[in-house]
Amino acid sequence: MLPNVLPETIAFWRMTIGGLILWLIHPFYKVKKIKNNILYKIVIAGIFLAFHFIFFFKALKLTTISNATLFGTMAPIFSIVYEKFYKKIILEKNVYIGLIICFLGSLLIHFESLQISLDHVIGNLYAILCSFLIAVTYNIGKDVRNYVETFQYTKILFSTASFTLFIVMIILNNSFFDYSKFEYSVFLFLGIIPTILGHGILSYSLKFFPTTVVMSVPLGEPIIASFLGFLIFGEIITMNVFLCGILILSGLYFIINK
């Protein structure tokens, strides 16, 4: 993805566009004042989110897309550990069953293109690290979502991430501009679809579901990617992808259904 753009730059523009759009909508929303302790937690979550995206885009450049997708969606594992041993939350058995099914489907769908070699070790580790960071982000979000609305939460979350990435960009002396129209169009797409819509829906869901359940939804990304590839590029959906997609959807059903 965007071979001529550094990971920090992609992450910066994604968060900046997402945050800016929410600030433009801000005058049309009636928002309540947030207590300082809640604001502090959202800011901390935003910092973690910033570094999540840095390592996510680094992983995409240093390992295969299949590796990055598989290792980059391991957040539910970290979330289970946090919820079970720290928050003492007892999850339903169907959540564990569903996760096993989802991970099995995800492994099988990427199996042919999965490459475990020394050349990809750093990229794979970055992908695992980005999973850990997003798990931290959303577990913090879970703690505050009962006290703040989704719009206010995501606006501060994305803005904090954007400011954090702004500082990182300055430290690394990365260029903020001088990119092609195509690259800016990708920035815009990333800021709207996976950020405002994707993370917005996940942030909304935090109020009603355990974090592990919410973090399991991205396990369905390979299905969405395959479907979009078929619609946009006419790529054939193979029998392996179709059957693994059914397996992943079945796992997600187990996780969400109570």
C-alpha positions, 0 to 999 in steps of 0.5 A: 500500500502506497510504496512511496509514502512512509507508515507514519505519514499514512497514519497521520493523514488517516487520523487527521482526516477522520478527526477533522471531519468530526470537528466539522460536524461538531457544531451540529451535535449537542455534546456534554462536558466530559469529566477530566478523568474520562478525558484523560483516559481517551487521550491515553487511548488516542496515543495508543491508537496512533502507535497502533497505526504506525506499526500496522502500516510498517507491518504492511511494508515489511511483511506480506499482506496475508501475514499482516492481516493474520497477525494484525487481528490477534487483538481478541487474544490480548483482550481476553487476557485483560478481561479475564485476569484483570477485569475478572469478566467471565465470557460466555463459552460461545465466545471462545468457541467462536474465536477458535473457529474464526482464527481457524478460518482466517489461518486457512484463508491465508494459508497458501500465501502465508510466509513465515521466514526470517525476512518477515520476522520484523514485519510479523512482530510489528503486526502482533504489536499493533494488535496489542496496541489496539486491544489496549486502545479499545479496553480503555475505550470500554471503560469510558464509553458508558460516560461519553457518547460515540461522537465525542469519544471518537472525535477526541480519540482521532484528534489525539492520535492525529496530534501524536502522529504530528509530533512523530512526523516532526521528530522523524522529519517526514514530509506532510505534503508533496504527494500525488492525487492518488495518494491523497485520495487514498488518505481520504478513503482511509480517513472516512471508510475504515476510520469514521465508519469502521472505528466509529461502529466498533466504538459505538459497540463498546457500550453494549458488548465486551471488548473481546467481542468487539475486537473479534469483528475485524476477523471478518476483514478477509471476507470483506476484502474478497467481496470488494476485490470481486466487485471492483477488480473482478477477482474470482472468489475461490472455493477456499475463500468461500468456505473459509468465509462461511467458517469465519462468519459462523465463528462471528455468529457464535461470538456475537450470539448469546 
